[in-house]
């Protein structure tokens, strides 16, 4: 490691230490903070000590993408602080992986990057669709759980929001996006392009259809307090999350065109677990159980949670 590498490592370690030491006693999801805070420093040290080659080049591209995403989220935090609305994180959510993909694409390597046009053509419309959807839902007023956290943390929220909202989600998205960094660095491979594109398209269609059905359902006042259990929502209880995880598996399949693409499997595994079982899915399940009670319990009996099979026995 040269002087610059040592300096960057020291900065990343310092940020991690400040993050942990300054964590409020009532911080939410402490396990997540402890598990993720040191990963950027560890990844940087490992990358810096690898020999020159395709693996190091693509990991460096992933790190560069992480820096781009960090800058984006830092600016979003500043805007959210100014507007007193950290729902802006939900708007930035699809933009961060897209920034990672584009930044990784711009890092020069020894490959021709033939898979990049396909991968960028996949991730960019996904980001645009979610950006348009979330900006309409989040720009006017601060939604939950951000509003509740603002009230709970008081004056501490001015700085702790940077770590609780943007830092935690930023590292999570960066880990998910490692297949993107490798895929845009890979030479073109028709089999992996077809496989990855097909899986991604199925996931994108499922998520888009599920979101559209939910939006229309909520727009009808007659459905207030009811449960959407038709269309995609009759297949599984979390079709939008399932569609999202499928897209991350599509990126991974594209990354397999890279000689070291298999190492990025951690991305879709983490994304699938997070969506269905680690955080997003359980949060939604708990909320629906509190607010819909017996109707939700009956829906759960007849509808699988995340994967469509096996189906419940009538």
C-alpha positions as a LaTeX table, in Angstrom:
\begin{tabular}{lrrr}
\hline
Residue & $x$ (\AA) & $y$ (\AA) & $z$ (\AA) \\
\hline
Unk1 & 0.00 & 0.00 & 0.00 \\
Unk2 & 1.27 & 3.46 & $-0.88$ \\
Unk3 & 0.79 & 6.70 & 1.08 \\
Unk4 & $-2.52$ & 7.48 & $-0.64$ \\
Unk5 & $-3.91$ & 4.02 & 0.13 \\
Unk6 & $-2.89$ & 4.37 & 3.78 \\
Unk7 & $-4.54$ & 7.79 & 3.96 \\
Unk8 & $-7.80$ & 6.55 & 2.47 \\
Unk9 & $-7.80$ & 3.55 & 4.80 \\
Unk10 & $-7.26$ & 5.83 & 7.79 \\
Unk11 & $-10.16$ & 8.06 & 6.70 \\
Unk12 & $-12.51$ & 5.10 & 6.28 \\
Unk13 & $-11.54$ & 3.69 & 9.67 \\
Unk14 & $-11.98$ & 7.11 & 11.28 \\
Unk15 & $-15.47$ & 7.44 & 9.81 \\
Unk16 & $-16.37$ & 3.98 & 11.09 \\
Unk17 & $-15.10$ & 4.81 & 14.59 \\
Unk18 & $-16.96$ & 8.12 & 14.70 \\
Unk19 & $-20.09$ & 6.34 & 13.48 \\
Unk20 & $-19.96$ & 3.73 & 16.25 \\
Unk21 & $-18.76$ & 5.97 & 19.09 \\
Unk22 & $-21.33$ & 8.66 & 18.36 \\
Unk23 & $-24.22$ & 6.21 & 17.95 \\
Unk24 & $-27.09$ & 7.22 & 20.25 \\
Unk25 & $-28.15$ & 4.68 & 22.86 \\
Unk26 & $-31.61$ & 4.45 & 21.28 \\
Unk27 & $-30.34$ & 4.10 & 17.69 \\
Unk28 & $-32.44$ & 1.86 & 15.48 \\
Unk29 & $-31.02$ & $-1.36$ & 14.06 \\
Unk30 & $-27.75$ & $-1.38$ & 15.98 \\
Unk31 & $-26.86$ & $-4.81$ & 14.62 \\
Unk32 & $-26.98$ & $-3.41$ & 11.09 \\
Unk33 & $-24.67$ & $-0.55$ & 12.06 \\
Unk34 & $-22.09$ & $-2.84$ & 13.65 \\
Unk35 & $-22.24$ & $-5.29$ & 10.74 \\
Unk36 & $-21.89$ & $-2.78$ & 7.91 \\
Unk37 & $-19.87$ & 0.16 & 9.19 \\
Unk38 & $-16.44$ & $-1.42$ & 8.69 \\
Unk39 & $-17.04$ & $-2.99$ & 5.30 \\
Unk40 & $-15.81$ & $-0.05$ & 3.15 \\
Unk41 & $-12.47$ & 0.00 & 4.97 \\
Unk42 & $-12.10$ & $-3.79$ & 4.76 \\
Unk43 & $-12.96$ & $-3.81$ & 1.04 \\
Unk44 & $-10.48$ & $-1.02$ & 0.35 \\
Unk45 & $-7.64$ & $-2.78$ & 2.22 \\
Unk46 & $-8.30$ & $-6.08$ & 0.46 \\
Unk47 & $-8.42$ & $-4.41$ & $-2.96$ \\
Unk48 & $-5.24$ & $-2.42$ & $-2.33$ \\
Unk49 & $-3.30$ & $-5.57$ & $-1.51$ \\
Unk50 & $-4.41$ & $-7.62$ & $-4.50$ \\
Unk51 & $-2.04$ & $-8.15$ & $-7.43$ \\
Unk52 & $-2.74$ & $-6.32$ & $-10.65$ \\
Unk53 & $-5.37$ & $-8.02$ & $-12.76$ \\
Unk54 & $-9.04$ & $-8.21$ & $-13.67$ \\
Unk55 & $-10.23$ & $-8.80$ & $-10.10$ \\
Unk56 & $-8.42$ & $-5.78$ & $-8.68$ \\
Unk57 & $-9.49$ & $-3.57$ & $-11.59$ \\
Unk58 & $-13.16$ & $-4.38$ & $-11.13$ \\
Unk59 & $-13.02$ & $-4.02$ & $-7.36$ \\
Unk60 & $-11.42$ & $-0.61$ & $-7.85$ \\
Unk61 & $-14.27$ & 0.26 & $-10.21$ \\
Unk62 & $-16.73$ & $-0.84$ & $-7.51$ \\
Unk63 & $-14.94$ & 1.35 & $-4.96$ \\
Unk64 & $-15.06$ & 4.28 & $-7.37$ \\
Unk65 & $-18.78$ & 3.66 & $-7.77$ \\
Unk66 & $-19.14$ & 3.66 & $-3.99$ \\
Unk67 & $-17.45$ & 7.07 & $-3.83$ \\
Unk68 & $-19.87$ & 8.41 & $-6.46$ \\
Unk69 & $-22.86$ & 7.04 & $-4.56$ \\
Unk70 & $-21.52$ & 8.46 & $-1.27$ \\
Unk71 & $-21.28$ & 11.92 & $-2.82$ \\
Unk72 & $-24.82$ & 11.62 & $-4.16$ \\
Unk73 & $-26.19$ & 10.56 & $-0.77$ \\
Unk74 & $-24.24$ & 13.26 & 1.06 \\
Unk75 & $-25.85$ & 15.89 & $-1.16$ \\
Unk76 & $-29.24$ & 14.24 & $-0.62$ \\
Unk77 & $-28.72$ & 14.36 & 3.15 \\
Unk78 & $-27.93$ & 18.07 & 2.91 \\
Unk79 & $-31.11$ & 18.65 & 0.91 \\
Unk80 & $-33.15$ & 16.53 & 3.30 \\
Unk81 & $-31.76$ & 18.44 & 6.27 \\
Unk82 & $-32.56$ & 21.76 & 4.62 \\
Unk83 & $-36.11$ & 20.69 & 3.78 \\
Unk84 & $-36.59$ & 18.73 & 7.02 \\
Unk85 & $-37.56$ & 15.73 & 4.93 \\
Unk86 & $-35.31$ & 12.68 & 4.80 \\
Unk87 & $-37.82$ & 10.91 & 2.61 \\
Unk88 & $-35.49$ & 12.21 & $-0.09$ \\
Unk89 & $-33.46$ & 9.06 & 0.63 \\
Unk90 & $-36.23$ & 7.03 & $-0.99$ \\
Unk91 & $-35.93$ & 9.23 & $-4.07$ \\
Unk92 & $-32.16$ & 8.77 & $-4.14$ \\
Unk93 & $-32.47$ & 5.00 & $-3.57$ \\
Unk94 & $-32.58$ & 3.99 & $-7.26$ \\
Unk95 & $-30.10$ & 6.69 & $-8.27$ \\
Unk96 & $-27.29$ & 5.39 & $-6.03$ \\
Unk97 & $-26.83$ & 1.97 & $-7.74$ \\
Unk98 & $-27.13$ & 3.71 & $-11.11$ \\
Unk99 & $-24.35$ & 6.10 & $-10.10$ \\
Unk100 & $-22.25$ & 3.09 & $-9.06$ \\
Unk101 & $-22.79$ & 1.42 & $-12.44$ \\
Unk102 & $-21.95$ & 4.52 & $-14.46$ \\
Unk103 & $-18.91$ & 5.41 & $-12.34$ \\
Unk104 & $-17.59$ & 1.83 & $-12.64$ \\
Unk105 & $-18.13$ & 1.98 & $-16.38$ \\
Unk106 & $-16.00$ & 5.13 & $-16.62$ \\
Unk107 & $-13.04$ & 3.52 & $-14.82$ \\
Unk108 & $-10.57$ & 2.35 & $-17.52$ \\
Unk109 & $-9.61$ & $-1.34$ & $-17.48$ \\
Unk110 & $-8.05$ & $-3.94$ & $-19.74$ \\
Unk111 & $-11.42$ & $-5.23$ & $-21.00$ \\
Unk112 & $-13.57$ & $-3.83$ & $-23.76$ \\
Unk113 & $-16.58$ & $-3.44$ & $-21.45$ \\
Unk114 & $-18.85$ & $-4.98$ & $-24.07$ \\
Unk115 & $-21.54$ & $-5.85$ & $-21.51$ \\
Unk116 & $-21.78$ & $-2.24$ & $-20.33$ \\
Unk117 & $-24.35$ & $-0.96$ & $-22.87$ \\
Unk118 & $-26.76$ & $-3.73$ & $-21.89$ \\
Unk119 & $-26.25$ & $-3.33$ & $-18.14$ \\
Unk120 & $-26.57$ & 0.45 & $-18.25$ \\
Unk121 & $-29.66$ & 0.08 & $-20.43$ \\
Unk122 & $-31.17$ & $-2.13$ & $-17.72$ \\
Unk123 & $-30.34$ & $-0.19$ & $-14.58$ \\
Unk124 & $-31.09$ & 3.30 & $-15.94$ \\
Unk125 & $-34.81$ & 2.84 & $-16.80$ \\
Unk126 & $-35.33$ & 1.04 & $-13.49$ \\
Unk127 & $-33.87$ & 4.05 & $-11.71$ \\
Unk128 & $-35.94$ & 6.47 & $-13.76$ \\
Unk129 & $-39.18$ & 4.61 & $-13.07$ \\
Unk130 & $-38.62$ & 4.44 & $-9.32$ \\
Unk131 & $-37.38$ & 8.04 & $-9.25$ \\
Unk132 & $-40.59$ & 9.29 & $-10.87$ \\
Unk133 & $-42.70$ & 7.11 & $-8.58$ \\
Unk134 & $-40.98$ & 8.04 & $-5.32$ \\
Unk135 & $-40.56$ & 11.76 & $-5.97$ \\
Unk136 & $-44.32$ & 12.06 & $-6.13$ \\
Unk137 & $-44.69$ & 10.25 & $-2.82$ \\
Unk138 & $-41.84$ & 11.74 & $-0.80$ \\
Unk139 & $-41.04$ & 15.33 & $-1.79$ \\
Unk140 & $-44.03$ & 17.09 & $-0.17$ \\
Unk141 & $-43.75$ & 15.89 & 3.42 \\
Unk142 & $-41.62$ & 13.54 & 5.47 \\
Unk143 & $-43.06$ & 10.02 & 5.59 \\
Unk144 & $-42.55$ & 7.20 & 8.05 \\
Unk145 & $-40.32$ & 5.99 & 9.53 \\
Unk146 & $-38.28$ & 9.18 & 9.00 \\
Unk147 & $-40.83$ & 11.49 & 10.66 \\
Unk148 & $-41.00$ & 9.25 & 13.74 \\
Unk149 & $-37.19$ & 9.10 & 13.95 \\
Unk150 & $-36.97$ & 12.90 & 13.72 \\
Unk151 & $-39.30$ & 13.20 & 16.69 \\
Unk152 & $-37.60$ & 10.45 & 18.69 \\
Unk153 & $-34.02$ & 11.72 & 18.29 \\
Unk154 & $-34.70$ & 15.43 & 18.62 \\
Unk155 & $-31.63$ & 17.62 & 18.12 \\
Unk156 & $-29.42$ & 14.55 & 17.58 \\
Unk157 & $-31.28$ & 13.86 & 14.36 \\
Unk158 & $-29.50$ & 16.75 & 12.64 \\
Unk159 & $-26.32$ & 14.69 & 12.41 \\
Unk160 & $-27.39$ & 11.13 & 13.26 \\
Unk161 & $-29.71$ & 11.09 & 10.21 \\
Unk162 & $-26.57$ & 11.05 & 8.04 \\
Unk163 & $-25.60$ & 7.67 & 9.46 \\
Unk164 & $-29.00$ & 6.16 & 10.29 \\
Unk165 & $-30.66$ & 6.93 & 6.96 \\
Unk166 & $-28.00$ & 7.60 & 4.34 \\
Unk167 & $-24.92$ & 5.77 & 5.61 \\
Unk168 & $-26.69$ & 2.53 & 6.44 \\
Unk169 & $-28.69$ & 2.37 & 3.24 \\
Unk170 & $-25.74$ & 3.60 & 1.19 \\
Unk171 & $-23.47$ & 0.73 & 2.26 \\
Unk172 & $-26.32$ & $-1.74$ & 1.75 \\
Unk173 & $-26.93$ & $-0.54$ & $-1.82$ \\
Unk174 & $-23.20$ & $-0.51$ & $-2.52$ \\
Unk175 & $-22.95$ & $-4.17$ & $-1.54$ \\
Unk176 & $-25.94$ & $-5.06$ & $-3.68$ \\
Unk177 & $-24.38$ & $-3.24$ & $-6.63$ \\
Unk178 & $-21.12$ & $-5.18$ & $-6.82$ \\
Unk179 & $-22.46$ & $-7.25$ & $-9.78$ \\
Unk180 & $-23.11$ & $-3.98$ & $-11.63$ \\
Unk181 & $-19.48$ & $-2.91$ & $-11.26$ \\
Unk182 & $-18.19$ & $-6.23$ & $-12.59$ \\
Unk183 & $-20.80$ & $-6.50$ & $-15.36$ \\
Unk184 & $-19.98$ & $-3.11$ & $-16.90$ \\
Unk185 & $-16.31$ & $-4.13$ & $-16.92$ \\
Unk186 & $-16.94$ & $-7.48$ & $-18.65$ \\
Unk187 & $-16.51$ & $-8.44$ & $-22.27$ \\
Unk188 & $-19.76$ & $-9.14$ & $-24.08$ \\
Unk189 & $-21.10$ & $-12.70$ & $-23.73$ \\
Unk190 & $-24.33$ & $-13.56$ & $-25.58$ \\
Unk191 & $-25.40$ & $-16.42$ & $-23.25$ \\
Unk192 & $-24.99$ & $-14.35$ & $-20.09$ \\
Unk193 & $-26.49$ & $-11.28$ & $-21.75$ \\
Unk194 & $-29.60$ & $-13.23$ & $-22.74$ \\
Unk195 & $-29.93$ & $-14.96$ & $-19.37$ \\
Unk196 & $-29.33$ & $-11.81$ & $-17.34$ \\
Unk197 & $-31.56$ & $-9.67$ & $-19.52$ \\
Unk198 & $-34.40$ & $-12.19$ & $-19.40$ \\
Unk199 & $-34.35$ & $-12.54$ & $-15.61$ \\
Unk200 & $-34.07$ & $-8.77$ & $-15.20$ \\
Unk201 & $-36.99$ & $-8.16$ & $-17.57$ \\
Unk202 & $-39.22$ & $-10.59$ & $-15.65$ \\
Unk203 & $-38.34$ & $-8.89$ & $-12.38$ \\
Unk204 & $-38.84$ & $-5.40$ & $-13.80$ \\
Unk205 & $-42.23$ & $-6.34$ & $-15.24$ \\
Unk206 & $-43.35$ & $-7.91$ & $-11.95$ \\
Unk207 & $-42.29$ & $-4.91$ & $-9.88$ \\
Unk208 & $-43.78$ & $-2.36$ & $-12.30$ \\
Unk209 & $-47.10$ & $-4.20$ & $-12.55$ \\
Unk210 & $-47.30$ & $-4.72$ & $-8.77$ \\
Unk211 & $-46.53$ & $-1.05$ & $-8.08$ \\
Unk212 & $-49.10$ & 0.06 & $-10.65$ \\
Unk213 & $-51.78$ & $-2.19$ & $-9.19$ \\
Unk214 & $-51.05$ & $-0.95$ & $-5.67$ \\
Unk215 & $-51.16$ & 2.70 & $-6.75$ \\
Unk216 & $-54.54$ & 2.23 & $-8.43$ \\
Unk217 & $-55.85$ & 0.29 & $-5.43$ \\
Unk218 & $-54.86$ & 3.02 & $-2.99$ \\
Unk219 & $-56.31$ & 5.75 & $-5.19$ \\
Unk220 & $-59.79$ & 4.29 & $-4.75$ \\
Unk221 & $-61.22$ & 5.53 & $-1.44$ \\
Unk222 & $-63.50$ & 2.51 & $-1.30$ \\
Unk223 & $-60.40$ & 0.38 & $-0.69$ \\
Unk224 & $-59.25$ & 2.30 & 2.37 \\
Unk225 & $-58.34$ & $-0.18$ & 5.10 \\
Unk226 & $-58.67$ & $-3.13$ & 2.71 \\
Unk227 & $-55.99$ & $-5.48$ & 1.39 \\
Unk228 & $-54.99$ & $-5.81$ & $-2.25$ \\
Unk229 & $-55.16$ & $-9.53$ & $-2.95$ \\
Unk230 & $-55.64$ & $-9.69$ & $-6.71$ \\
Unk231 & $-53.29$ & $-9.60$ & $-9.71$ \\
Unk232 & $-49.63$ & $-9.83$ & $-8.74$ \\
Unk233 & $-50.65$ & $-9.55$ & $-5.09$ \\
Unk234 & $-52.47$ & $-12.88$ & $-5.33$ \\
Unk235 & $-49.22$ & $-14.59$ & $-6.35$ \\
Unk236 & $-47.17$ & $-13.49$ & $-3.33$ \\
Unk237 & $-47.60$ & $-10.93$ & $-0.56$ \\
Unk238 & $-44.49$ & $-9.02$ & $-1.65$ \\
Unk239 & $-44.46$ & $-9.07$ & $-5.47$ \\
Unk240 & $-42.67$ & $-5.71$ & $-5.75$ \\
Unk241 & $-39.85$ & $-6.93$ & $-3.50$ \\
Unk242 & $-39.66$ & $-10.23$ & $-5.37$ \\
Unk243 & $-39.39$ & $-8.34$ & $-8.66$ \\
Unk244 & $-36.62$ & $-6.18$ & $-7.21$ \\
Unk245 & $-34.60$ & $-9.20$ & $-6.09$ \\
Unk246 & $-35.01$ & $-10.81$ & $-9.51$ \\
Unk247 & $-33.47$ & $-7.75$ & $-11.13$ \\
Unk248 & $-30.41$ & $-8.03$ & $-8.88$ \\
Unk249 & $-30.06$ & $-11.67$ & $-9.95$ \\
Unk250 & $-30.27$ & $-10.47$ & $-13.55$ \\
Unk251 & $-27.33$ & $-8.13$ & $-12.96$ \\
Unk252 & $-25.41$ & $-11.01$ & $-11.40$ \\
Unk253 & $-25.98$ & $-13.21$ & $-14.45$ \\
Unk254 & $-24.63$ & $-10.39$ & $-16.61$ \\
Unk255 & $-21.61$ & $-10.18$ & $-14.29$ \\
Unk256 & $-20.82$ & $-13.84$ & $-14.96$ \\
Unk257 & $-19.46$ & $-12.69$ & $-18.31$ \\
Unk258 & $-16.56$ & $-11.37$ & $-16.20$ \\
Unk259 & $-13.88$ & $-13.98$ & $-15.28$ \\
Unk260 & $-14.34$ & $-13.07$ & $-11.61$ \\
Unk261 & $-18.06$ & $-12.37$ & $-11.81$ \\
Unk262 & $-18.96$ & $-15.31$ & $-9.58$ \\
Unk263 & $-17.56$ & $-13.50$ & $-6.53$ \\
Unk264 & $-20.36$ & $-10.93$ & $-6.83$ \\
Unk265 & $-23.03$ & $-13.47$ & $-5.88$ \\
Unk266 & $-23.04$ & $-11.84$ & $-2.43$ \\
Unk267 & $-24.93$ & $-8.93$ & $-4.01$ \\
Unk268 & $-28.12$ & $-10.72$ & $-5.11$ \\
Unk269 & $-28.06$ & $-13.04$ & $-2.09$ \\
Unk270 & $-27.95$ & $-10.05$ & 0.26 \\
Unk271 & $-30.61$ & $-8.17$ & $-1.75$ \\
Unk272 & $-32.97$ & $-11.16$ & $-1.79$ \\
Unk273 & $-32.54$ & $-11.85$ & 1.91 \\
Unk274 & $-32.97$ & $-8.17$ & 2.76 \\
Unk275 & $-36.08$ & $-7.76$ & 0.62 \\
Unk276 & $-37.84$ & $-10.91$ & 1.69 \\
Unk277 & $-36.60$ & $-11.78$ & 5.14 \\
Unk278 & $-34.04$ & $-9.37$ & 6.60 \\
Unk279 & $-35.62$ & $-5.91$ & 6.71 \\
Unk280 & $-37.98$ & $-4.64$ & 4.01 \\
Unk281 & $-40.30$ & $-7.64$ & 4.00 \\
Unk282 & $-40.55$ & $-8.09$ & 7.79 \\
Unk283 & $-41.15$ & $-4.33$ & 8.24 \\
Unk284 & $-44.08$ & $-4.47$ & 5.82 \\
Unk285 & $-45.46$ & $-7.67$ & 7.33 \\
Unk286 & $-45.38$ & $-6.19$ & 10.85 \\
Unk287 & $-47.04$ & $-2.97$ & 9.68 \\
Unk288 & $-49.83$ & $-4.82$ & 7.88 \\
Unk289 & $-50.39$ & $-7.09$ & 10.86 \\
Unk290 & $-50.81$ & $-4.05$ & 13.12 \\
Unk291 & $-53.11$ & $-2.18$ & 10.78 \\
Unk292 & $-55.14$ & $-4.96$ & 9.10 \\
Unk293 & $-55.33$ & $-7.60$ & 11.82 \\
Unk294 & $-57.51$ & $-10.62$ & 11.02 \\
Unk295 & $-57.92$ & $-9.67$ & 7.36 \\
Unk296 & $-54.16$ & $-9.72$ & 6.95 \\
Unk297 & $-53.88$ & $-13.03$ & 8.81 \\
Unk298 & $-56.42$ & $-14.56$ & 6.42 \\
Unk299 & $-54.52$ & $-13.18$ & 3.42 \\
Unk300 & $-51.30$ & $-14.72$ & 4.77 \\
Unk301 & $-52.96$ & $-18.14$ & 5.03 \\
Unk302 & $-53.86$ & $-18.23$ & 1.34 \\
Unk303 & $-50.91$ & $-16.30$ & $-0.16$ \\
Unk304 & $-47.17$ & $-17.14$ & 0.06 \\
Unk305 & $-44.98$ & $-14.45$ & 1.52 \\
Unk306 & $-42.11$ & $-14.00$ & $-0.93$ \\
Unk307 & $-41.62$ & $-17.00$ & $-3.19$ \\
Unk308 & $-44.70$ & $-18.20$ & $-5.15$ \\
Unk309 & $-44.07$ & $-21.87$ & $-4.34$ \\
Unk310 & $-45.04$ & $-23.92$ & $-2.52$ \\
Unk311 & $-48.64$ & $-22.66$ & $-2.54$ \\
Unk312 & $-50.68$ & $-22.96$ & 0.67 \\
Unk313 & $-52.93$ & $-26.03$ & 0.86 \\
Unk314 & $-56.64$ & $-25.01$ & 0.74 \\
\hline
\end{tabular}
